[in-house]
Amino acid sequence: MYPLYFYICLIASVASVVILILLAVFPINIPFVPKTPKAKHTLVSQRKARSPTPRPQVVSYWDPLNDDNENL
């Protein structure tokens, strides 16, 4: 009786692995939510004006090394 259970479980596990591999290779797109038509956007849209981005200050790390008046 035990070999029968073993072969049934073996066939079921091999079949489930084959089915999972086939689903990974050939996926099925199942729509869970019905598709709704997308609203068309107008080409001219009102946008808020943005303030200009300030330029970052250039930091030179070599300037303090050229200062000879520094007291050590």
C-alpha positions in Angstrom: 0.0 0.0 0.0 2.9 2.4 0.8 4.4 2.2 -2.7 1.1 3.3 -4.2 1.1 6.4 -2.0 4.7 7.1 -2.9 4.0 6.9 -6.7 0.9 9.1 -6.3 2.8 11.7 -4.4 5.7 11.4 -6.9 3.4 12.0 -9.9 1.7 14.9 -8.2 4.9 16.6 -7.3 6.4 16.1 -10.7 3.2 17.4 -12.3 3.1 20.5 -10.1 6.8 21.3 -10.8 6.1 21.0 -14.6 3.0 23.2 -14.3 4.9 25.9 -12.4 7.8 25.8 -14.9 5.3 26.1 -17.8 3.6 29.0 -16.1 6.9 30.8 -15.6 7.8 30.4 -19.2 4.4 31.1 -20.7 2.6 33.4 -18.2 -1.2 33.8 -18.3 -2.5 37.3 -17.9 -5.7 37.0 -15.8 -7.4 40.4 -15.4 -8.5 40.7 -11.8 -9.9 44.2 -12.4 -11.9 44.9 -15.5 -10.2 47.4 -17.9 -11.6 50.8 -18.0 -10.9 53.2 -20.9 -8.2 55.8 -20.0 -9.2 59.4 -20.0 -7.6 61.4 -22.7 -5.4 64.2 -21.5 -5.4 67.5 -23.3 -2.1 68.5 -25.0 -2.0 71.9 -23.3 -2.0 71.6 -19.6 -1.8 74.3 -17.0 1.4 74.0 -14.9 2.6 76.0 -12.0 5.6 78.2 -12.5 8.7 77.0 -10.8 11.2 79.3 -9.3 14.7 79.1 -10.8 17.0 76.6 -9.1 19.9 78.4 -7.3 23.3 77.4 -8.5 25.4 75.6 -5.9 28.4 77.5 -4.6 31.8 76.2 -5.8 33.9 75.1 -2.9 37.6 74.8 -3.5 39.5 72.8 -0.9 42.8 74.0 -2.1 42.4 77.6 -1.1 43.2 77.1 2.7 46.4 75.2 1.7 47.7 78.3 -0.1 47.2 80.6 2.9 50.7 81.2 4.5 49.4 83.6 7.1 47.8 80.8 9.1 49.2 80.4 12.6 49.9 76.9 13.5 
